[in-house]
Amino acid sequence: MKQVYPYIFVIVIFSLIGCSNLKVVTDYNKSTDFSRFKTFRVHEGKTIPGDELVKHPLIRKRALAITIEELESRGFEFITDENADFVVALHAGLKDRMEDTKWADYDFYDPWQGKSGGRIEVNQTDEATIVFDFVNPQNRNLIWRGMGTGIIEEGAGQDTELIRELIREILEDFPPR
């Protein structure tokens, strides 16, 4: 069953947005003057080992296209040469997560086994994280990071609008005000 998880990840990674469990965290270099950034490019070089989006280039391509559209709608210009003001790198990861739920609290006392009762349900789920790193190409310093983390729900598909909504939510605080 373990071999199925990466495939499921590809099908539903961006469906996190349909869930209320998406947690978005952003951080940035406080000394960076974001008002001077006008152009950006996409990182196409060395990748992080285990990056789920590298394993699935069609999903990565779709996510990058939406990212470019979103940044252009905010007034940034996409260029492909080395003269960009900042570089966008997109990564994704997946990890197993155990969740337990205690359903009832019946306190029975059995003289041979002690206190018992109730029911605990344990579920294994997958938690996906999408990471946007924006880097200053001159000194290769990270200037902004946005991460969206959530539980992958079964049955969701490769809906482009869900991907767009997830990316919008992560990029909501870029550029920092």
Contacts in CASP RR format, 6 or more apart in sequence:
PFRMAT RR
TARGET T0000
AUTHOR 0000-0000-0000
METHOD contacts of the structure
MODEL  1
MKQVYPYIFVIVIFSLIGCSNLKVVTDYNKSTDFSRFKTFRVHEGKTIPG
DELVKHPLIRKRALAITIEELESRGFEFITDENADFVVALHAGLKDRMED
TKWADYDFYDPWQGKSGGRIEVNQTDEATIVFDFVNPQNRNLIWRGMGTG
IIEEGAGQDTELIRELIREILEDFPPR
5 94 0 8 1.000
5 96 0 8 1.000
5 126 0 8 1.000
6 52 0 8 1.000
6 55 0 8 1.000
6 94 0 8 1.000
8 126 0 8 1.000
8 152 0 8 1.000
8 154 0 8 1.000
9 52 0 8 1.000
9 94 0 8 1.000
9 126 0 8 1.000
9 128 0 8 1.000
9 152 0 8 1.000
10 52 0 8 1.000
10 55 0 8 1.000
10 56 0 8 1.000
10 59 0 8 1.000
10 158 0 8 1.000
11 155 0 8 1.000
11 156 0 8 1.000
11 157 0 8 1.000
11 158 0 8 1.000
12 152 0 8 1.000
12 153 0 8 1.000
12 154 0 8 1.000
12 155 0 8 1.000
12 156 0 8 1.000
12 157 0 8 1.000
13 52 0 8 1.000
13 59 0 8 1.000
13 92 0 8 1.000
13 94 0 8 1.000
13 128 0 8 1.000
13 130 0 8 1.000
13 152 0 8 1.000
14 59 0 8 1.000
14 63 0 8 1.000
14 130 0 8 1.000
14 158 0 8 1.000
14 159 0 8 1.000
14 162 0 8 1.000
14 163 0 8 1.000
14 166 0 8 1.000
15 152 0 8 1.000
15 153 0 8 1.000
15 155 0 8 1.000
15 156 0 8 1.000
15 157 0 8 1.000
15 159 0 8 1.000
15 162 0 8 1.000
16 22 0 8 1.000
16 128 0 8 1.000
16 130 0 8 1.000
16 148 0 8 1.000
16 149 0 8 1.000
16 150 0 8 1.000
16 151 0 8 1.000
16 152 0 8 1.000
16 153 0 8 1.000
16 166 0 8 1.000
17 162 0 8 1.000
17 163 0 8 1.000
17 165 0 8 1.000
17 166 0 8 1.000
17 169 0 8 1.000
18 153 0 8 1.000
18 156 0 8 1.000
18 162 0 8 1.000
18 165 0 8 1.000
19 150 0 8 1.000
19 151 0 8 1.000
19 153 0 8 1.000
21 150 0 8 1.000
21 151 0 8 1.000
22 148 0 8 1.000
22 149 0 8 1.000
22 150 0 8 1.000
22 166 0 8 1.000
22 169 0 8 1.000
23 148 0 8 1.000
23 149 0 8 1.000
23 150 0 8 1.000
24 146 0 8 1.000
24 147 0 8 1.000
24 148 0 8 1.000
24 169 0 8 1.000
24 170 0 8 1.000
24 172 0 8 1.000
25 146 0 8 1.000
25 147 0 8 1.000
25 148 0 8 1.000
25 149 0 8 1.000
26 144 0 8 1.000
26 145 0 8 1.000
26 146 0 8 1.000
26 147 0 8 1.000
26 170 0 8 1.000
26 173 0 8 1.000
26 174 0 8 1.000
26 176 0 8 1.000
27 144 0 8 1.000
27 145 0 8 1.000
27 146 0 8 1.000
28 34 0 8 1.000
28 143 0 8 1.000
28 144 0 8 1.000
28 145 0 8 1.000
28 176 0 8 1.000
29 141 0 8 1.000
29 142 0 8 1.000
29 143 0 8 1.000
29 144 0 8 1.000
32 136 0 8 1.000
32 143 0 8 1.000
32 144 0 8 1.000
34 143 0 8 1.000
34 144 0 8 1.000
34 175 0 8 1.000
34 176 0 8 1.000
35 175 0 8 1.000
36 85 0 8 1.000
37 76 0 8 1.000
37 85 0 8 1.000
37 86 0 8 1.000
37 175 0 8 1.000
38 76 0 8 1.000
38 77 0 8 1.000
38 85 0 8 1.000
39 76 0 8 1.000
39 77 0 8 1.000
39 78 0 8 1.000
39 79 0 8 1.000
39 83 0 8 1.000
39 84 0 8 1.000
39 85 0 8 1.000
39 86 0 8 1.000
40 71 0 8 1.000
40 76 0 8 1.000
40 77 0 8 1.000
40 78 0 8 1.000
40 79 0 8 1.000
40 84 0 8 1.000
40 85 0 8 1.000
40 86 0 8 1.000
40 87 0 8 1.000
40 88 0 8 1.000
40 134 0 8 1.000
41 78 0 8 1.000
41 79 0 8 1.000
41 80 0 8 1.000
41 81 0 8 1.000
41 82 0 8 1.000
41 84 0 8 1.000
41 87 0 8 1.000
41 88 0 8 1.000
41 137 0 8 1.000
42 64 0 8 1.000
42 67 0 8 1.000
42 68 0 8 1.000
42 78 0 8 1.000
42 87 0 8 1.000
42 88 0 8 1.000
42 89 0 8 1.000
42 90 0 8 1.000
43 87 0 8 1.000
43 88 0 8 1.000
43 89 0 8 1.000
43 90 0 8 1.000
43 135 0 8 1.000
47 54 0 8 1.000
47 91 0 8 1.000
48 54 0 8 1.000
48 91 0 8 1.000
50 93 0 8 1.000
51 91 0 8 1.000
51 92 0 8 1.000
51 93 0 8 1.000
52 92 0 8 1.000
52 93 0 8 1.000
52 94 0 8 1.000
52 128 0 8 1.000
53 59 0 8 1.000
53 60 0 8 1.000
53 63 0 8 1.000
53 90 0 8 1.000
53 91 0 8 1.000
53 92 0 8 1.000
54 60 0 8 1.000
59 158 0 8 1.000
60 90 0 8 1.000
62 158 0 8 1.000
62 160 0 8 1.000
62 163 0 8 1.000
63 90 0 8 1.000
63 130 0 8 1.000
63 163 0 8 1.000
63 167 0 8 1.000
64 88 0 8 1.000
64 90 0 8 1.000
66 160 0 8 1.000
66 163 0 8 1.000
66 164 0 8 1.000
66 167 0 8 1.000
67 88 0 8 1.000
67 90 0 8 1.000
67 132 0 8 1.000
67 167 0 8 1.000
67 171 0 8 1.000
68 78 0 8 1.000
69 164 0 8 1.000
70 164 0 8 1.000
70 167 0 8 1.000
70 168 0 8 1.000
70 171 0 8 1.000
71 78 0 8 1.000
71 88 0 8 1.000
71 171 0 8 1.000
72 78 0 8 1.000
74 171 0 8 1.000
74 174 0 8 1.000
74 175 0 8 1.000
82 137 0 8 1.000
84 137 0 8 1.000
85 137 0 8 1.000
86 134 0 8 1.000
86 135 0 8 1.000
86 136 0 8 1.000
86 137 0 8 1.000
86 143 0 8 1.000
86 144 0 8 1.000
87 134 0 8 1.000
87 135 0 8 1.000
87 136 0 8 1.000
87 137 0 8 1.000
88 132 0 8 1.000
88 133 0 8 1.000
88 134 0 8 1.000
89 132 0 8 1.000
89 133 0 8 1.000
89 134 0 8 1.000
89 135 0 8 1.000
90 130 0 8 1.000
90 131 0 8 1.000
90 132 0 8 1.000
90 133 0 8 1.000
91 130 0 8 1.000
91 131 0 8 1.000
91 133 0 8 1.000
92 128 0 8 1.000
92 129 0 8 1.000
92 130 0 8 1.000
92 131 0 8 1.000
93 128 0 8 1.000
93 129 0 8 1.000
93 130 0 8 1.000
93 131 0 8 1.000
94 126 0 8 1.000
94 127 0 8 1.000
94 128 0 8 1.000
94 129 0 8 1.000
94 152 0 8 1.000
95 126 0 8 1.000
95 127 0 8 1.000
95 129 0 8 1.000
96 124 0 8 1.000
96 125 0 8 1.000
96 126 0 8 1.000
96 127 0 8 1.000
97 124 0 8 1.000
97 125 0 8 1.000
97 126 0 8 1.000
97 127 0 8 1.000
97 151 0 8 1.000
98 122 0 8 1.000
98 123 0 8 1.000
98 124 0 8 1.000
98 125 0 8 1.000
99 122 0 8 1.000
99 123 0 8 1.000
99 124 0 8 1.000
99 125 0 8 1.000
100 120 0 8 1.000
100 121 0 8 1.000
100 122 0 8 1.000
100 123 0 8 1.000
101 120 0 8 1.000
101 121 0 8 1.000
101 122 0 8 1.000
101 123 0 8 1.000
102 118 0 8 1.000
102 119 0 8 1.000
102 120 0 8 1.000
103 118 0 8 1.000
103 119 0 8 1.000
103 120 0 8 1.000
103 121 0 8 1.000
104 117 0 8 1.000
104 118 0 8 1.000
104 119 0 8 1.000
105 117 0 8 1.000
105 118 0 8 1.000
106 117 0 8 1.000
106 118 0 8 1.000
107 115 0 8 1.000
107 117 0 8 1.000
108 115 0 8 1.000
108 116 0 8 1.000
108 117 0 8 1.000
109 115 0 8 1.000
109 116 0 8 1.000
110 116 0 8 1.000
125 151 0 8 1.000
125 152 0 8 1.000
126 151 0 8 1.000
126 152 0 8 1.000
127 149 0 8 1.000
127 150 0 8 1.000
127 151 0 8 1.000
127 152 0 8 1.000
128 149 0 8 1.000
128 150 0 8 1.000
128 151 0 8 1.000
128 152 0 8 1.000
129 147 0 8 1.000
129 148 0 8 1.000
129 149 0 8 1.000
129 150 0 8 1.000
130 147 0 8 1.000
130 148 0 8 1.000
130 149 0 8 1.000
130 166 0 8 1.000
130 170 0 8 1.000
131 145 0 8 1.000
131 146 0 8 1.000
131 147 0 8 1.000
131 148 0 8 1.000
132 144 0 8 1.000
132 145 0 8 1.000
132 146 0 8 1.000
132 147 0 8 1.000
132 170 0 8 1.000
132 171 0 8 1.000
133 142 0 8 1.000
133 144 0 8 1.000
133 145 0 8 1.000
133 146 0 8 1.000
134 142 0 8 1.000
134 143 0 8 1.000
134 144 0 8 1.000
134 145 0 8 1.000
134 174 0 8 1.000
135 141 0 8 1.000
135 142 0 8 1.000
135 143 0 8 1.000
136 142 0 8 1.000
136 143 0 8 1.000
144 174 0 8 1.000
144 175 0 8 1.000
144 176 0 8 1.000
146 170 0 8 1.000
146 171 0 8 1.000
146 173 0 8 1.000
146 174 0 8 1.000
147 170 0 8 1.000
148 166 0 8 1.000
148 169 0 8 1.000
148 170 0 8 1.000
156 162 0 8 1.000
END
